[in-house]
C-alpha cells in the first residue's frame, strides 16, 4: 500500500465528501462554514490528517475556514516536504 499524499485537491475531495457535495463546487475562497462544515467535521479532518503525519490543530482550521487558507496552513506541515 502506498503512502497517502495530501494535496489541495485531496483536501477539497475530503471536505466535499463530508458535505455531500461535488468537489468542483467548492472554490478555494468560499467559507466552508457557509457550506455547513461544523466543528465535528473539522475535528474528523484534523484526526485524518494527523494520521498522515500532518501536525494540524482544530484551531488552525477553525480560524481560517477556506480551502486556500487551510492549504496555506497544511502545506508547510506536510511530512517529508511533499
mmCIF file of the N, C-alpha and C atoms, coordinates in Angstrom:
data_MODEL
# 
_entry.id   MODEL 
# 
loop_
_atom_site.group_PDB 
_atom_site.id 
_atom_site.type_symbol 
_atom_site.label_atom_id 
_atom_site.label_alt_id 
_atom_site.label_comp_id 
_atom_site.label_asym_id 
_atom_site.label_entity_id 
_atom_site.label_seq_id 
_atom_site.pdbx_PDB_ins_code 
_atom_site.Cartn_x 
_atom_site.Cartn_y 
_atom_site.Cartn_z 
_atom_site.occupancy 
_atom_site.B_iso_or_equiv 
_atom_site.pdbx_formal_charge 
_atom_site.auth_seq_id 
_atom_site.auth_comp_id 
_atom_site.auth_asym_id 
_atom_site.auth_atom_id 
_atom_site.pdbx_PDB_model_num 
ATOM 1   N N  . UNK A 1 1  ? 0.850   -1.183 0.000  1.00 0.00 ? 1  UNK A N  1 
ATOM 2   C CA . UNK A 1 1  ? 0.000   0.000  0.000  1.00 0.00 ? 1  UNK A CA 1 
ATOM 3   C C  . UNK A 1 1  ? 0.886   1.233  0.000  1.00 0.00 ? 1  UNK A C  1 
ATOM 4   N N  . UNK A 1 2  ? 0.645   2.165  -0.907 1.00 0.00 ? 2  UNK A N  1 
ATOM 5   C CA . UNK A 1 2  ? 1.475   3.356  -0.998 1.00 0.00 ? 2  UNK A CA 1 
ATOM 6   C C  . UNK A 1 2  ? 1.078   4.373  0.063  1.00 0.00 ? 2  UNK A C  1 
ATOM 7   N N  . UNK A 1 3  ? 2.051   5.243  0.387  1.00 0.00 ? 3  UNK A N  1 
ATOM 8   C CA . UNK A 1 3  ? 1.808   6.273  1.392  1.00 0.00 ? 3  UNK A CA 1 
ATOM 9   C C  . UNK A 1 3  ? 0.842   7.311  0.841  1.00 0.00 ? 3  UNK A C  1 
ATOM 10  N N  . UNK A 1 4  ? -0.109  7.715  1.660  1.00 0.00 ? 4  UNK A N  1 
ATOM 11  C CA . UNK A 1 4  ? -1.088  8.710  1.243  1.00 0.00 ? 4  UNK A CA 1 
ATOM 12  C C  . UNK A 1 4  ? -0.406  10.067 1.094  1.00 0.00 ? 4  UNK A C  1 
ATOM 13  N N  . UNK A 1 5  ? -0.803  10.791 0.073  1.00 0.00 ? 5  UNK A N  1 
ATOM 14  C CA . UNK A 1 5  ? -0.259  12.118 -0.182 1.00 0.00 ? 5  UNK A CA 1 
ATOM 15  C C  . UNK A 1 5  ? -1.398  13.121 -0.055 1.00 0.00 ? 5  UNK A C  1 
ATOM 16  N N  . UNK A 1 6  ? -1.168  14.144 0.744  1.00 0.00 ? 6  UNK A N  1 
ATOM 17  C CA . UNK A 1 6  ? -2.175  15.176 0.923  1.00 0.00 ? 6  UNK A CA 1 
ATOM 18  C C  . UNK A 1 6  ? -1.879  16.306 -0.056 1.00 0.00 ? 6  UNK A C  1 
ATOM 19  N N  . UNK A 1 7  ? -2.863  16.628 -0.875 1.00 0.00 ? 7  UNK A N  1 
ATOM 20  C CA . UNK A 1 7  ? -2.767  17.722 -1.835 1.00 0.00 ? 7  UNK A CA 1 
ATOM 21  C C  . UNK A 1 7  ? -3.984  18.619 -1.642 1.00 0.00 ? 7  UNK A C  1 
ATOM 22  N N  . UNK A 1 8  ? -3.963  19.786 -2.258 1.00 0.00 ? 8  UNK A N  1 
ATOM 23  C CA . UNK A 1 8  ? -5.128  20.659 -2.185 1.00 0.00 ? 8  UNK A CA 1 
ATOM 24  C C  . UNK A 1 8  ? -6.354  19.956 -2.751 1.00 0.00 ? 8  UNK A C  1 
ATOM 25  N N  . UNK A 1 9  ? -6.185  19.233 -3.841 1.00 0.00 ? 9  UNK A N  1 
ATOM 26  C CA . UNK A 1 9  ? -7.323  18.509 -4.425 1.00 0.00 ? 9  UNK A CA 1 
ATOM 27  C C  . UNK A 1 9  ? -7.834  17.414 -3.493 1.00 0.00 ? 9  UNK A C  1 
ATOM 28  N N  . UNK A 1 10 ? -6.919  16.760 -2.777 1.00 0.00 ? 10 UNK A N  1 
ATOM 29  C CA . UNK A 1 10 ? -7.337  15.729 -1.822 1.00 0.00 ? 10 UNK A CA 1 
ATOM 30  C C  . UNK A 1 10 ? -8.098  16.353 -0.652 1.00 0.00 ? 10 UNK A C  1 
ATOM 31  N N  . UNK A 1 11 ? -7.629  17.507 -0.192 1.00 0.00 ? 11 UNK A N  1 
ATOM 32  C CA . UNK A 1 11 ? -8.327  18.220 0.884  1.00 0.00 ? 11 UNK A CA 1 
ATOM 33  C C  . UNK A 1 11 ? -9.726  18.597 0.413  1.00 0.00 ? 11 UNK A C  1 
ATOM 34  N N  . UNK A 1 12 ? -9.819  19.145 -0.796 1.00 0.00 ? 12 UNK A N  1 
ATOM 35  C CA . UNK A 1 12 ? -11.120 19.530 -1.362 1.00 0.00 ? 12 UNK A CA 1 
ATOM 36  C C  . UNK A 1 12 ? -12.051 18.323 -1.443 1.00 0.00 ? 12 UNK A C  1 
ATOM 37  N N  . UNK A 1 13 ? -11.524 17.197 -1.888 1.00 0.00 ? 13 UNK A N  1 
ATOM 38  C CA . UNK A 1 13 ? -12.342 15.987 -2.031 1.00 0.00 ? 13 UNK A CA 1 
ATOM 39  C C  . UNK A 1 13 ? -12.830 15.482 -0.676 1.00 0.00 ? 13 UNK A C  1 
ATOM 40  N N  . UNK A 1 14 ? -11.969 15.523 0.337  1.00 0.00 ? 14 UNK A N  1 
ATOM 41  C CA . UNK A 1 14 ? -12.380 15.061 1.664  1.00 0.00 ? 14 UNK A CA 1 
ATOM 42  C C  . UNK A 1 14 ? -13.452 15.962 2.264  1.00 0.00 ? 14 UNK A C  1 
ATOM 43  N N  . UNK A 1 15 ? -13.291 17.261 2.099  1.00 0.00 ? 15 UNK A N  1 
ATOM 44  C CA . UNK A 1 15 ? -14.290 18.203 2.608  1.00 0.00 ? 15 UNK A CA 1 
ATOM 45  C C  . UNK A 1 15 ? -15.609 18.001 1.871  1.00 0.00 ? 15 UNK A C  1 
ATOM 46  N N  . UNK A 1 16 ? -15.545 17.891 0.566  1.00 0.00 ? 16 UNK A N  1 
ATOM 47  C CA . UNK A 1 16 ? -16.757 17.702 -0.240 1.00 0.00 ? 16 UNK A CA 1 
ATOM 48  C C  . UNK A 1 16 ? -17.485 16.430 0.167  1.00 0.00 ? 16 UNK A C  1 
ATOM 49  N N  . UNK A 1 17 ? -16.732 15.373 0.437  1.00 0.00 ? 17 UNK A N  1 
ATOM 50  C CA . UNK A 1 17 ? -17.342 14.109 0.872  1.00 0.00 ? 17 UNK A CA 1 
ATOM 51  C C  . UNK A 1 17 ? -18.118 14.302 2.175  1.00 0.00 ? 17 UNK A C  1 
ATOM 52  N N  . UNK A 1 18 ? -17.526 15.020 3.115  1.00 0.00 ? 18 UNK A N  1 
ATOM 53  C CA . UNK A 1 18 ? -18.206 15.261 4.395  1.00 0.00 ? 18 UNK A CA 1 
ATOM 54  C C  . UNK A 1 18 ? -19.464 16.109 4.230  1.00 0.00 ? 18 UNK A C  1 
ATOM 55  N N  . UNK A 1 19 ? -19.450 16.974 3.227  1.00 0.00 ? 19 UNK A N  1 
ATOM 56  C CA . UNK A 1 19 ? -20.586 17.870 2.990  1.00 0.00 ? 19 UNK A CA 1 
ATOM 57  C C  . UNK A 1 19 ? -21.584 17.309 1.981  1.00 0.00 ? 19 UNK A C  1 
ATOM 58  N N  . UNK A 1 20 ? -21.300 16.126 1.438  1.00 0.00 ? 20 UNK A N  1 
ATOM 59  C CA . UNK A 1 20 ? -22.141 15.515 0.403  1.00 0.00 ? 20 UNK A CA 1 
ATOM 60  C C  . UNK A 1 20 ? -22.290 16.449 -0.798 1.00 0.00 ? 20 UNK A C  1 
ATOM 61  N N  . UNK A 1 21 ? -21.167 17.027 -1.206 1.00 0.00 ? 21 UNK A N  1 
ATOM 62  C CA . UNK A 1 21 ? -21.131 17.948 -2.335 1.00 0.00 ? 21 UNK A CA 1 
ATOM 63  C C  . UNK A 1 21 ? -20.134 17.449 -3.367 1.00 0.00 ? 21 UNK A C  1 
ATOM 64  N N  . UNK A 1 22 ? -20.246 17.988 -4.574 1.00 0.00 ? 22 UNK A N  1 
ATOM 65  C CA . UNK A 1 22 ? -19.281 17.723 -5.631 1.00 0.00 ? 22 UNK A CA 1 
ATOM 66  C C  . UNK A 1 22 ? -18.046 18.571 -5.356 1.00 0.00 ? 22 UNK A C  1 
ATOM 67  N N  . UNK A 1 23 ? -16.852 17.984 -5.362 1.00 0.00 ? 23 UNK A N  1 
ATOM 68  C CA . UNK A 1 23 ? -15.647 18.771 -5.096 1.00 0.00 ? 23 UNK A CA 1 
ATOM 69  C C  . UNK A 1 23 ? -15.504 19.997 -6.007 1.00 0.00 ? 23 UNK A C  1 
ATOM 70  N N  . UNK A 1 24 ? -15.984 19.891 -7.232 1.00 0.00 ? 24 UNK A N  1 
ATOM 71  C CA . UNK A 1 24 ? -15.882 21.009 -8.175 1.00 0.00 ? 24 UNK A CA 1 
ATOM 72  C C  . UNK A 1 24 ? -16.690 22.224 -7.725 1.00 0.00 ? 24 UNK A C  1 
ATOM 73  N N  . UNK A 1 25 ? -17.658 22.005 -6.851 1.00 0.00 ? 25 UNK A N  1 
ATOM 74  C CA . UNK A 1 25 ? -18.495 23.105 -6.369 1.00 0.00 ? 25 UNK A CA 1 
ATOM 75  C C  . UNK A 1 25 ? -17.790 23.959 -5.317 1.00 0.00 ? 25 UNK A C  1 
ATOM 76  N N  . UNK A 1 26 ? -16.790 23.391 -4.647 1.00 0.00 ? 26 UNK A N  1 
ATOM 77  C CA . UNK A 1 26 ? -16.099 24.096 -3.563 1.00 0.00 ? 26 UNK A CA 1 
ATOM 78  C C  . UNK A 1 26 ? -14.932 24.901 -4.124 1.00 0.00 ? 26 UNK A C  1 
ATOM 79  N N  . UNK A 1 27 ? -15.049 26.221 -4.079 1.00 0.00 ? 27 UNK A N  1 
ATOM 80  C CA . UNK A 1 27 ? -13.960 27.067 -4.553 1.00 0.00 ? 27 UNK A CA 1 
ATOM 81  C C  . UNK A 1 27 ? -12.969 27.308 -3.419 1.00 0.00 ? 27 UNK A C  1 
ATOM 82  N N  . UNK A 1 28 ? -11.801 27.776 -3.770 1.00 0.00 ? 28 UNK A N  1 
ATOM 83  C CA . UNK A 1 28 ? -10.735 27.962 -2.788 1.00 0.00 ? 28 UNK A CA 1 
ATOM 84  C C  . UNK A 1 28 ? -11.035 29.047 -1.762 1.00 0.00 ? 28 UNK A C  1 
ATOM 85  N N  . UNK A 1 29 ? -11.841 30.033 -2.132 1.00 0.00 ? 29 UNK A N  1 
ATOM 86  C CA . UNK A 1 29 ? -12.005 31.207 -1.276 1.00 0.00 ? 29 UNK A CA 1 
ATOM 87  C C  . UNK A 1 29 ? -13.365 31.333 -0.588 1.00 0.00 ? 29 UNK A C  1 
ATOM 88  N N  . UNK A 1 30 ? -14.220 30.346 -0.736 1.00 0.00 ? 30 UNK A N  1 
ATOM 89  C CA . UNK A 1 30 ? -15.518 30.383 -0.049 1.00 0.00 ? 30 UNK A CA 1 
ATOM 90  C C  . UNK A 1 30 ? -15.376 29.834 1.364  1.00 0.00 ? 30 UNK A C  1 
ATOM 91  N N  . UNK A 1 31 ? -16.125 30.399 2.287  1.00 0.00 ? 31 UNK A N  1 
ATOM 92  C CA . UNK A 1 31 ? -16.118 29.892 3.657  1.00 0.00 ? 31 UNK A CA 1 
ATOM 93  C C  . UNK A 1 31 ? -16.765 28.512 3.699  1.00 0.00 ? 31 UNK A C  1 
ATOM 94  N N  . UNK A 1 32 ? -16.031 27.559 4.223  1.00 0.00 ? 32 UNK A N  1 
ATOM 95  C CA . UNK A 1 32 ? -16.565 26.205 4.358  1.00 0.00 ? 32 UNK A CA 1 
ATOM 96  C C  . UNK A 1 32 ? -17.650 26.148 5.421  1.00 0.00 ? 32 UNK A C  1 
ATOM 97  N N  . UNK A 1 33 ? -17.635 27.097 6.333  1.00 0.00 ? 33 UNK A N  1 
ATOM 98  C CA . UNK A 1 33 ? -18.697 27.177 7.339  1.00 0.00 ? 33 UNK A CA 1 
ATOM 99  C C  . UNK A 1 33 ? -20.029 27.514 6.674  1.00 0.00 ? 33 UNK A C  1 
ATOM 100 N N  . UNK A 1 34 ? -19.980 28.355 5.642  1.00 0.00 ? 34 UNK A N  1 
ATOM 101 C CA . UNK A 1 34 ? -21.196 28.687 4.894  1.00 0.00 ? 34 UNK A CA 1 
ATOM 102 C C  . UNK A 1 34 ? -21.759 27.470 4.164  1.00 0.00 ? 34 UNK A C  1 
ATOM 103 N N  . UNK A 1 35 ? -20.900 26.513 3.861  1.00 0.00 ? 35 UNK A N  1 
ATOM 104 C CA . UNK A 1 35 ? -21.327 25.279 3.202  1.00 0.00 ? 35 UNK A CA 1 
ATOM 105 C C  . UNK A 1 35 ? -21.888 24.277 4.208  1.00 0.00 ? 35 UNK A C  1 
ATOM 106 N N  . UNK A 1 36 ? -21.759 24.584 5.502  1.00 0.00 ? 36 UNK A N  1 
ATOM 107 C CA . UNK A 1 36 ? -22.298 23.693 6.525  1.00 0.00 ? 36 UNK A CA 1 
ATOM 108 C C  . UNK A 1 36 ? -21.267 22.875 7.262  1.00 0.00 ? 36 UNK A C  1 
ATOM 109 N N  . UNK A 1 37 ? -19.987 23.151 7.025  1.00 0.00 ? 37 UNK A N  1 
ATOM 110 C CA . UNK A 1 37 ? -18.958 22.425 7.757  1.00 0.00 ? 37 UNK A CA 1 
ATOM 111 C C  . UNK A 1 37 ? -18.993 22.860 9.214  1.00 0.00 ? 37 UNK A C  1 
ATOM 112 N N  . UNK A 1 38 ? -19.094 21.890 10.115 1.00 0.00 ? 38 UNK A N  1 
ATOM 113 C CA . UNK A 1 38 ? -19.190 22.200 11.539 1.00 0.00 ? 38 UNK A CA 1 
ATOM 114 C C  . UNK A 1 38 ? -17.959 21.690 12.284 1.00 0.00 ? 38 UNK A C  1 
ATOM 115 N N  . UNK A 1 39 ? -17.913 21.951 13.572 1.00 0.00 ? 39 UNK A N  1 
ATOM 116 C CA . UNK A 1 39 ? -16.733 21.614 14.370 1.00 0.00 ? 39 UNK A CA 1 
ATOM 117 C C  . UNK A 1 39 ? -16.475 20.110 14.428 1.00 0.00 ? 39 UNK A C  1 
ATOM 118 N N  . UNK A 1 40 ? -17.504 19.324 14.441 1.00 0.00 ? 40 UNK A N  1 
ATOM 119 C CA . UNK A 1 40 ? -17.325 17.865 14.487 1.00 0.00 ? 40 UNK A CA 1 
ATOM 120 C C  . UNK A 1 40 ? -16.649 17.382 13.205 1.00 0.00 ? 40 UNK A C  1 
ATOM 121 N N  . UNK A 1 41 ? -17.067 17.905 12.086 1.00 0.00 ? 41 UNK A N  1 
ATOM 122 C CA . UNK A 1 41 ? -16.466 17.507 10.809 1.00 0.00 ? 41 UNK A CA 1 
ATOM 123 C C  . UNK A 1 41 ? -15.034 18.029 10.703 1.00 0.00 ? 41 UNK A C  1 
ATOM 124 N N  . UNK A 1 42 ? -14.788 19.236 11.192 1.00 0.00 ? 42 UNK A N  1 
ATOM 125 C CA . UNK A 1 42 ? -13.420 19.758 11.177 1.00 0.00 ? 42 UNK A CA 1 
ATOM 126 C C  . UNK A 1 42 ? -12.517 18.854 12.019 1.00 0.00 ? 42 UNK A C  1 
ATOM 127 N N  . UNK A 1 43 ? -12.992 18.444 13.180 1.00 0.00 ? 43 UNK A N  1 
ATOM 128 C CA . UNK A 1 43 ? -12.195 17.554 14.029 1.00 0.00 ? 43 UNK A CA 1 
ATOM 129 C C  . UNK A 1 43 ? -11.926 16.218 13.338 1.00 0.00 ? 43 UNK A C  1 
ATOM 130 N N  . UNK A 1 44 ? -12.888 15.716 12.589 1.00 0.00 ? 44 UNK A N  1 
ATOM 131 C CA . UNK A 1 44 ? -12.655 14.450 11.891 1.00 0.00 ? 44 UNK A CA 1 
ATOM 132 C C  . UNK A 1 44 ? -11.559 14.616 10.838 1.00 0.00 ? 44 UNK A C  1 
ATOM 133 N N  . UNK A 1 45 ? -11.527 15.779 10.176 1.00 0.00 ? 45 UNK A N  1 
ATOM 134 C CA . UNK A 1 45 ? -10.462 16.043 9.208  1.00 0.00 ? 45 UNK A CA 1 
ATOM 135 C C  . UNK A 1 45 ? -9.113  16.176 9.903  1.00 0.00 ? 45 UNK A C  1 
ATOM 136 N N  . UNK A 1 46 ? -9.091  16.880 11.025 1.00 0.00 ? 46 UNK A N  1 
ATOM 137 C CA . UNK A 1 46 ? -7.855  17.030 11.795 1.00 0.00 ? 46 UNK A CA 1 
ATOM 138 C C  . UNK A 1 46 ? -7.308  15.653 12.148 1.00 0.00 ? 46 UNK A C  1 
ATOM 139 N N  . UNK A 1 47 ? -8.154  14.760 12.615 1.00 0.00 ? 47 UNK A N  1 
ATOM 140 C CA . UNK A 1 47 ? -7.709  13.412 13.003 1.00 0.00 ? 47 UNK A CA 1 
ATOM 141 C C  . UNK A 1 47 ? -7.212  12.623 11.793 1.00 0.00 ? 47 UNK A C  1 
ATOM 142 N N  . UNK A 1 48 ? -7.900  12.715 10.663 1.00 0.00 ? 48 UNK A N  1 
ATOM 143 C CA . UNK A 1 48 ? -7.450  12.020 9.449  1.00 0.00 ? 48 UNK A CA 1 
ATOM 144 C C  . UNK A 1 48 ? -6.062  12.494 9.054  1.00 0.00 ? 48 UNK A C  1 
ATOM 145 N N  . UNK A 1 49 ? -5.886  13.798 9.053  1.00 0.00 ? 49 UNK A N  1 
ATOM 146 C CA . UNK A 1 49 ? -4.623  14.371 8.597  1.00 0.00 ? 49 UNK A CA 1 
ATOM 147 C C  . UNK A 1 49 ? -3.505  14.144 9.599  1.00 0.00 ? 49 UNK A C  1 
ATOM 148 N N  . UNK A 1 50 ? -3.822  14.083 10.871 1.00 0.00 ? 50 UNK A N  1 
ATOM 149 C CA . UNK A 1 50 ? -2.804  13.743 11.873 1.00 0.00 ? 50 UNK A CA 1 
ATOM 150 C C  . UNK A 1 50 ? -2.299  12.324 11.649 1.00 0.00 ? 50 UNK A C  1 
ATOM 151 N N  . UNK A 1 51 ? -3.199  11.421 11.268 1.00 0.00 ? 51 UNK A N  1 
ATOM 152 C CA . UNK A 1 51 ? -2.776  10.044 10.982 1.00 0.00 ? 51 UNK A CA 1 
ATOM 153 C C  . UNK A 1 51 ? -1.819  9.992  9.797  1.00 0.00 ? 51 UNK A C  1 
ATOM 154 N N  . UNK A 1 52 ? -1.890  11.006 8.927  1.00 0.00 ? 52 UNK A N  1 
ATOM 155 C CA . UNK A 1 52 ? -0.959  11.091 7.798  1.00 0.00 ? 52 UNK A CA 1 
ATOM 156 C C  . UNK A 1 52 ? 0.337   11.794 8.184  1.00 0.00 ? 52 UNK A C  1 
ATOM 157 N N  . UNK A 1 53 ? 0.425   12.236 9.439  1.00 0.00 ? 53 UNK A N  1 
ATOM 158 C CA . UNK A 1 53 ? 1.638   12.890 9.911  1.00 0.00 ? 53 UNK A CA 1 
ATOM 159 C C  . UNK A 1 53 ? 1.616   14.398 9.850  1.00 0.00 ? 53 UNK A C  1 
ATOM 160 N N  . UNK A 1 54 ? 0.462   14.976 9.536  1.00 0.00 ? 54 UNK A N  1 
ATOM 161 C CA . UNK A 1 54 ? 0.341   16.436 9.468  1.00 0.00 ? 54 UNK A CA 1 
ATOM 162 C C  . UNK A 1 54 ? -0.022  16.947 10.859 1.00 0.00 ? 54 UNK A C  1 
ATOM 163 N N  . UNK A 1 55 ? 0.843   17.757 11.438 1.00 0.00 ? 55 UNK A N  1 
ATOM 164 C CA . UNK A 1 55 ? 0.614   18.269 12.790 1.00 0.00 ? 55 UNK A CA 1 
ATOM 165 C C  . UNK A 1 55 ? -0.247  19.523 12.740 1.00 0.00 ? 55 UNK A C  1 
ATOM 166 N N  . UNK A 1 56 ? -1.533  19.310 12.569 1.00 0.00 ? 56 UNK A N  1 
ATOM 167 C CA . UNK A 1 56 ? -2.501  20.397 12.457 1.00 0.00 ? 56 UNK A CA 1 
ATOM 168 C C  . UNK A 1 56 ? -3.438  20.331 13.661 1.00 0.00 ? 56 UNK A C  1 
ATOM 169 N N  . UNK A 1 57 ? -3.958  21.497 14.045 1.00 0.00 ? 57 UNK A N  1 
ATOM 170 C CA . UNK A 1 57 ? -4.890  21.540 15.176 1.00 0.00 ? 57 UNK A CA 1 
ATOM 171 C C  . UNK A 1 57 ? -6.248  22.039 14.703 1.00 0.00 ? 57 UNK A C  1 
ATOM 172 N N  . UNK A 1 58 ? -7.227  21.816 15.545 1.00 0.00 ? 58 UNK A N  1 
ATOM 173 C CA . UNK A 1 58 ? -8.569  22.314 15.264 1.00 0.00 ? 58 UNK A CA 1 
ATOM 174 C C  . UNK A 1 58 ? -8.537  23.829 15.076 1.00 0.00 ? 58 UNK A C  1 
ATOM 175 N N  . UNK A 1 59 ? -7.832  24.529 15.952 1.00 0.00 ? 59 UNK A N  1 
ATOM 176 C CA . UNK A 1 59 ? -7.768  25.997 15.874 1.00 0.00 ? 59 UNK A CA 1 
ATOM 177 C C  . UNK A 1 59 ? -7.138  26.462 14.562 1.00 0.00 ? 59 UNK A C  1 
ATOM 178 N N  . UNK A 1 60 ? -6.133  25.725 14.068 1.00 0.00 ? 60 UNK A N  1 
ATOM 179 C CA . UNK A 1 60 ? -5.512  26.084 12.788 1.00 0.00 ? 60 UNK A CA 1 
ATOM 180 C C  . UNK A 1 60 ? -6.552  26.199 11.682 1.00 0.00 ? 60 UNK A C  1 
ATOM 181 N N  . UNK A 1 61 ? -7.526  25.289 11.707 1.00 0.00 ? 61 UNK A N  1 
ATOM 182 C CA . UNK A 1 61 ? -8.517  25.242 10.630 1.00 0.00 ? 61 UNK A CA 1 
ATOM 183 C C  . UNK A 1 61 ? -9.738  26.097 10.936 1.00 0.00 ? 61 UNK A C  1 
ATOM 184 N N  . UNK A 1 62 ? -10.213 26.070 12.158 1.00 0.00 ? 62 UNK A N  1 
ATOM 185 C CA . UNK A 1 62 ? -11.442 26.786 12.511 1.00 0.00 ? 62 UNK A CA 1 
ATOM 186 C C  . UNK A 1 62 ? -11.286 28.299 12.340 1.00 0.00 ? 62 UNK A C  1 
ATOM 187 N N  . UNK A 1 63 ? -10.088 28.799 12.547 1.00 0.00 ? 63 UNK A N  1 
ATOM 188 C CA . UNK A 1 63 ? -9.848  30.236 12.428 1.00 0.00 ? 63 UNK A CA 1 
ATOM 189 C C  . UNK A 1 63 ? -9.706  30.691 10.984 1.00 0.00 ? 63 UNK A C  1 
ATOM 190 N N  . UNK A 1 64 ? -9.554  29.758 10.069 1.00 0.00 ? 64 UNK A N  1 
ATOM 191 C CA . UNK A 1 64 ? -9.326  30.065 8.656  1.00 0.00 ? 64 UNK A CA 1 
ATOM 192 C C  . UNK A 1 64 ? -10.190 29.138 7.800  1.00 0.00 ? 64 UNK A C  1 
ATOM 193 N N  . UNK A 1 65 ? -11.465 29.453 7.627  1.00 0.00 ? 65 UNK A N  1 
ATOM 194 C CA . UNK A 1 65 ? -12.385 28.455 7.052  1.00 0.00 ? 65 UNK A CA 1 
ATOM 195 C C  . UNK A 1 65 ? -12.516 28.416 5.525  1.00 0.00 ? 65 UNK A C  1 
ATOM 196 N N  . UNK A 1 66 ? -11.414 28.656 4.789  1.00 0.00 ? 66 UNK A N  1 
ATOM 197 C CA . UNK A 1 66 ? -11.475 28.462 3.346  1.00 0.00 ? 66 UNK A CA 1 
ATOM 198 C C  . UNK A 1 66 ? -10.438 27.420 2.940  1.00 0.00 ? 66 UNK A C  1 
ATOM 199 N N  . UNK A 1 67 ? -10.619 26.808 1.790  1.00 0.00 ? 67 UNK A N  1 
ATOM 200 C CA . UNK A 1 67 ? -9.654  25.820 1.318  1.00 0.00 ? 67 UNK A CA 1 
ATOM 201 C C  . UNK A 1 67 ? -8.286  26.450 1.095  1.00 0.00 ? 67 UNK A C  1 
ATOM 202 N N  . UNK A 1 68 ? -8.248  27.656 0.553  1.00 0.00 ? 68 UNK A N  1 
ATOM 203 C CA . UNK A 1 68 ? -6.968  28.326 0.313  1.00 0.00 ? 68 UNK A CA 1 
ATOM 204 C C  . UNK A 1 68 ? -6.218  28.559 1.618  1.00 0.00 ? 68 UNK A C  1 
ATOM 205 N N  . UNK A 1 69 ? -6.947  29.007 2.629  1.00 0.00 ? 69 UNK A N  1 
ATOM 206 C CA . UNK A 1 69 ? -6.312  29.244 3.928  1.00 0.00 ? 69 UNK A CA 1 
ATOM 207 C C  . UNK A 1 69 ? -5.874  27.927 4.571  1.00 0.00 ? 69 UNK A C  1 
ATOM 208 N N  . UNK A 1 70 ? -6.691  26.904 4.448  1.00 0.00 ? 70 UNK A N  1 
ATOM 209 C CA . UNK A 1 70 ? -6.319  25.604 5.003  1.00 0.00 ? 70 UNK A CA 1 
ATOM 210 C C  . UNK A 1 70 ? -5.052  25.091 4.343  1.00 0.00 ? 70 UNK A C  1 
ATOM 211 N N  . UNK A 1 71 ? -4.979  25.220 3.023  1.00 0.00 ? 71 UNK A N  1 
ATOM 212 C CA . UNK A 1 71 ? -3.808  24.715 2.314  1.00 0.00 ? 71 UNK A CA 1 
ATOM 213 C C  . UNK A 1 71 ? -2.553  25.489 2.718  1.00 0.00 ? 71 UNK A C  1 
ATOM 214 N N  . UNK A 1 72 ? -2.689  26.795 2.948  1.00 0.00 ? 72 UNK A N  1 
ATOM 215 C CA . UNK A 1 72 ? -1.559  27.602 3.408  1.00 0.00 ? 72 UNK A CA 1 
ATOM 216 C C  . UNK A 1 72 ? -1.063  27.118 4.772  1.00 0.00 ? 72 UNK A C  1 
ATOM 217 N N  . UNK A 1 73 ? -1.965  26.600 5.608  1.00 0.00 ? 73 UNK A N  1 
ATOM 218 C CA . UNK A 1 73 ? -1.600  26.059 6.908  1.00 0.00 ? 73 UNK A CA 1 
ATOM 219 C C  . UNK A 1 73 ? -1.042  24.633 6.764  1.00 0.00 ? 73 UNK A C  1 
ATOM 220 N N  . UNK A 1 74 ? -1.692  23.815 5.953  1.00 0.00 ? 74 UNK A N  1 
ATOM 221 C CA . UNK A 1 74 ? -1.346  22.415 5.860  1.00 0.00 ? 74 UNK A CA 1 
ATOM 222 C C  . UNK A 1 74 ? -0.038  22.150 5.108  1.00 0.00 ? 74 UNK A C  1 
ATOM 223 N N  . UNK A 1 75 ? 0.154   22.828 3.998  1.00 0.00 ? 75 UNK A N  1 
ATOM 224 C CA . UNK A 1 75 ? 1.295   22.515 3.129  1.00 0.00 ? 75 UNK A CA 1 
ATOM 225 C C  . UNK A 1 75 ? 2.641   22.553 3.857  1.00 0.00 ? 75 UNK A C  1 
ATOM 226 N N  . UNK A 1 76 ? 2.932   23.580 4.655  1.00 0.00 ? 76 UNK A N  1 
ATOM 227 C CA . UNK A 1 76 ? 4.225   23.575 5.349  1.00 0.00 ? 76 UNK A CA 1 
ATOM 228 C C  . UNK A 1 76 ? 4.349   22.504 6.434  1.00 0.00 ? 76 UNK A C  1 
ATOM 229 N N  . UNK A 1 77 ? 3.237   21.927 6.836  1.00 0.00 ? 77 UNK A N  1 
ATOM 230 C CA . UNK A 1 77 ? 3.245   20.919 7.906  1.00 0.00 ? 77 UNK A CA 1 
ATOM 231 C C  . UNK A 1 77 ? 3.285   19.498 7.367  1.00 0.00 ? 77 UNK A C  1 
ATOM 232 N N  . UNK A 1 78 ? 3.304   19.341 6.048  1.00 0.00 ? 78 UNK A N  1 
ATOM 233 C CA . UNK A 1 78 ? 3.290   18.003 5.465  1.00 0.00 ? 78 UNK A CA 1 
ATOM 234 C C  . UNK A 1 78 ? 4.584   17.280 5.805  1.00 0.00 ? 78 UNK A C  1 
ATOM 235 N N  . UNK A 1 79 ? 4.481   16.017 6.175  1.00 0.00 ? 79 UNK A N  1 
ATOM 236 C CA . UNK A 1 79 ? 5.696   15.242 6.479  1.00 0.00 ? 79 UNK A CA 1 
ATOM 237 C C  . UNK A 1 79 ? 6.524   15.030 5.215  1.00 0.00 ? 79 UNK A C  1 
ATOM 238 N N  . UNK A 1 80 ? 7.816   15.118 5.354  1.00 0.00 ? 80 UNK A N  1 
ATOM 239 C CA . UNK A 1 80 ? 8.707   14.861 4.230  1.00 0.00 ? 80 UNK A CA 1 
ATOM 240 C C  . UNK A 1 80 ? 8.724   15.934 3.167  1.00 0.00 ? 80 UNK A C  1 
ATOM 241 N N  . UNK A 1 81 ? 8.117   17.082 3.443  1.00 0.00 ? 81 UNK A N  1 
ATOM 242 C CA . UNK A 1 81 ? 8.150   18.193 2.494  1.00 0.00 ? 81 UNK A CA 1 
ATOM 243 C C  . UNK A 1 81 ? 7.514   17.890 1.168  1.00 0.00 ? 81 UNK A C  1 
ATOM 244 N N  . UNK A 1 82 ? 6.316   17.279 1.189  1.00 0.00 ? 82 UNK A N  1 
ATOM 245 C CA . UNK A 1 82 ? 5.604   16.901 -0.044 1.00 0.00 ? 82 UNK A CA 1 
ATOM 246 C C  . UNK A 1 82 ? 5.461   18.066 -0.963 1.00 0.00 ? 82 UNK A C  1 
# 
